[in-house]
Amino acid sequence: MDVWDFEAIDWDDEEDEEGNLAHCRRRGIDERVVAEVLAEAPVEITMHLVTAEISLVGPDRGGAMWTLLFDWSYKRGD
């Protein structure tokens, strides 16, 4: 899986309390943080992942370091 091959992040609906967007927001992460980390050329890290396919580490524009985990969307085929 190469996160750069994808054109968009498939966020779950805001009303879905069990979705990925609600999960991220409970931890202080929103779409802006993810967009900023991806824009700052994060580094892929190799680690044992159980619930994700790829992990990236990088800063947001404020300098905070984030670890982002990505997995395939069951809703999209790309």
ZAMARGU-4260 file (C-alpha; in steps of 0.2 Angstrom, whole numbers, plus 5000, padded with zeros to 4 digits):
<rodrens>
0) 5000/5000/5000 | 5007/5017/4995 | 4997/5031/5003 | 5003/5043/4989 | 4993/5032/4976
5) 4976/5038/4983 | 4967/5054/4978 | 4957/5056/4995 | 4955/5051/5012 | 4938/5042/5015
10) 4932/5050/5031 | 4917/5042/5039 | 4901/5053/5041 | 4902/5066/5056 | 4886/5058/5063
15) 4895/5040/5064 | 4901/5040/5082 | 4910/5024/5079 | 4918/5030/5063 | 4936/5036/5059
20) 4932/5054/5060 | 4924/5053/5077 | 4939/5042/5083 | 4952/5054/5077 | 4942/5070/5084
25) 4941/5061/5102 | 4960/5061/5101 | 4962/5079/5095 | 4965/5075/5077 | 4955/5082/5063
30) 4955/5084/5044 | 4967/5099/5045 | 4980/5090/5055 | 4980/5075/5043 | 4981/5087/5028
35) 4996/5097/5036 | 5005/5081/5040 | 5003/5074/5023 | 5009/5091/5015 | 5025/5091/5026
40) 5031/5075/5017 | 5030/5063/5032 | 5041/5047/5034 | 5034/5030/5033 | 5039/5020/5048
45) 5040/5001/5048 | 5031/4993/5063 | 5020/4979/5067 | 5002/4985/5063 | 4986/4975/5067
50) 4972/4987/5062 | 4981/4997/5048 | 4991/4995/5033 | 5003/5009/5034 | 5010/5021/5047
55) 5017/5039/5044 | 5025/5051/5055 | 5027/5069/5052 | 5024/5087/5059 | 5009/5098/5057
60) 5012/5116/5053 | 5013/5120/5072 | 5028/5108/5074 | 5018/5094/5083 | 5023/5077/5078
65) 5010/5065/5073 | 5009/5046/5069 | 4995/5043/5057 | 4988/5025/5053 | 4980/5022/5036
70) 4970/5007/5030 | 4960/5002/5015 | 4942/5009/5014 | 4929/4996/5013 | 4918/5009/5004
75) 4930/5012/4989 | 4939/5001/4977 | 4953/5013/4973
</rodrens>
